[in-house]
Amino acid sequence: MINITINRTESESIQSFVISGHAFFANRGKDIVCAGASAVSVGAINAVHALTGVTPEIEQGDGFLRCVVPDNLPEDINEKVQLLIESMIISLQTIEEEYDKHIKITFKK
């Protein structure tokens, strides 16, 4: 199962997210759940960088992605970063609604 943890601050801003595991929906290379989660998450990180100039702290490996939003961003830039990552979460929740045996999202403060 793909486990996604979204870490929020007390003010509900997204501080970081971690995606780990494998969906095991289908064979490697044909797993639409894994492909969808990967495309959405990597696409969101790429959008953050391309549209805001912010480079989040990223750690990745086989079946693992960790992304940390930098502290102390200017308010207008942080709002854009938050919006882009919130849209990633909505896309991942859409995948979770259909494939809940293969992907799980947890929110933490």
C-alpha positions, 0 to 999 in steps of 0.5 A, spaced: 500 500 500 502 507 498 501 511 505 501 518 504 502 522 510 501 530 510 504 534 516 501 541 517 502 546 522 498 549 527 495 554 522 494 548 517 499 550 512 502 544 509 509 543 512 511 537 509 509 530 506 511 523 505 509 518 500 512 511 501 510 504 499 507 500 493 500 500 491 501 493 488 495 494 484 498 491 478 505 488 475 511 493 475 510 498 469 502 497 469 500 499 476 496 505 474 495 507 482 503 507 483 503 511 476 498 516 478 500 517 485 507 518 482 505 523 477 501 527 481 506 528 487 512 529 482 508 534 478 506 538 484 513 539 486 515 541 479 510 546 479 512 549 485 519 550 483 517 552 476 511 557 478 514 560 484 522 559 484 522 555 491 526 549 491 523 544 497 527 539 500 526 533 497 529 526 499 527 520 494 528 512 493 524 506 491 517 507 493 519 513 497 518 521 497 519 526 502 518 533 501 519 539 506 516 546 504 522 551 506 520 555 512 520 563 512 517 564 505 514 571 503 507 570 504 505 571 497 510 565 495 508 561 501 500 562 498 502 559 491 506 553 494 500 551 499 495 552 493 499 547 489 500 542 494 493 542 496 491 541 489 496 535 489 492 532 495 485 533 492 488 529 486 491 524 491 484 523 495 481 522 488 485 516 487 484 514 494 477 514 493 477 509 487 483 505 490 482 505 497 485 498 498 492 501 495 493 508 497 491 511 504 492 518 506 493 521 513 493 528 516 498 530 522 499 536 526 
